[in-house]
Amino acid sequence: MKKILITGGAGFIGSHLCKRLLDEGNDLICVDNYFTGSKENISGLFKSPYFEVLRHDVCFPLYVEVDQIYNLACPASPIHYQHDPVQTTKTSVHGAINMLGLAKRINARILQASTSEIYGDPEIHPQKEMYWGNVNPIGPRSCYDEGKRCAETLFFDYQRQHKLDIKVVRIFNTYGPNMHPNDGRVVSNFIMQALQNQDITVYGDGHQTRSFCYIDDLVNGMIKMMTSSTKVIGPINLGNPVEYKIVDLAKIIIELTKSKSKVIKKDLPVDDPMRRKPDISMAKDLIDWEPTTDLKDGLEQTIDYFKSKLK
């Protein structure tokens, strides 16, 4: 049994990670300030004596004794991270400093949940880990993109300077139950609109692409990364390499929900990436990971979850 700290543990990804690690027999401390996470996401875990919850903001230091730290805390959808952009950057940067400081004090292994957004609007396709990205440092998305890039810098500096045991994964678009219904991201937007027979809003011409990874696959990858050899540091892309046009995703969701919705088009937001597709060769080679869930299978489970939220 390992003692594990998960920051952002009541969020979409964090709540699934908590459940999986608890099911595997670990002793968990879940930390969240509930800005975008919710107690409802983790309510099924409260009865376990090995699940502890702390309401805490990672911008402030934390003093606990654990073996491993998963650092997930940060609002991840544009609606949420643009609400208070200064706080978003602080969560990524101060949060990384505080969790790295904790890991250094207690000699814990620490994993950073980084993001495909560090690639910005990529000029290389698909995106390999060696690509440095094409990010606007002063745009409305920069608080998230540059905050996460700075967090990676801090992780690698702690590794070089203090020989800290770090792991970094870059997470691509992920979907599944426990997504926030109003987070403004494409899967939750389309499903909520389709279930209510509202027009489905596609930004731009709909030909921009995304790659969608089901949450269970992502959690498998994160745990494989955390338990990999100390030589495997990363960064490693975790995402589904099957690429879809946004307009095609809308059609699939209309079909699965049997919705009467029609697709309407609006102007593309500032700095919205045109293409997104991970090269997962490193994940396959180094941690023996690749996603296995078909998009339609994952969407059906996600649609069932959102249906329950609308009742």
Steps between C-alpha positions, in 0.01 A plus 500: 500500500640838395401833649411726207414870475285616207459875450190591303363166618134607487526609136413306186827309458594507869176334616552206262863470609394501868250220442745286306787542751264430791370186327863387465540511879681831558459758776395832342501867590286697255564876495265745325371855547179415305535784249421260215505167687201381701432285804241315293778360278661327800198441726505126428848477656424666836405174670851358459728538805791539256359810330567841655393836356660839568348828380820681407633734231837382363612863471577458871749247642377165625667276758412130478691171490448295181689271261365642173347828381279546193483875428179560304372822659411766241182606319532349153219636283517847342177616673645412839864598454415833334264591786800600715810475277743627765382233743528236224868582445560506876336158538731350238819675613460544878325163514797334329747678731308393811453138392863469384611646833286244681638215286855616571442518877346153527691334213181409309459421132293771327307496172400819320178495297613725217304560184501491121431875523873552554528433124269798430379513139751244371696531178610135529241224459456265679664649809812326633641568845814660354288778340533828693162636396349812345342693788383860518649623832262799534162371378183408693605132519855578614421480873442127458746417221795694642417406859525133408819561301656673800393210724689261270806726524482486880465120503807450282702758696415321826605174337833640378576712807364282782491154333126483569310192376265663245260386228334728242206403276341723236128430496303544177121546474333265746130432554272282712268504803560772765574764235357837603179548293571871447877497451467623141710218357393339179381156623299632796364792291382277216345236726314751716369683192400176326317359804296820521440513121676836483708613204853356522755779488804434283766773501664581167431269205516188720798357314739556791595166656524350847594155631275369778622262771256327736565566869565134596776476239660821625497385864668174394774703332554728800535206738735318260713815483507543879606137553757495217878487542674804652674540162164579336449869577311629198345710380280232345186566293184330627213521253318321224674526162171459307416846365148637439372816339283694744207502257520118476495472880179708501340259251601194708350652816175593320478138377570345844255728685233473224480877528307744281786751535643681200860614463556878497834674450651792691831688488808315624633615843839674517804266482284188473731224363414370153645151547559270792631143475755330726788286386491230770806301389679580829204387710486172307875439528573621853186420704322252269190719473249582232127578521253220426153662533316571174363856474135390465525264800650775715247759380208270587620477861555875511154568354342275768681704767374832361147361471510428874607861564201636307240302700 
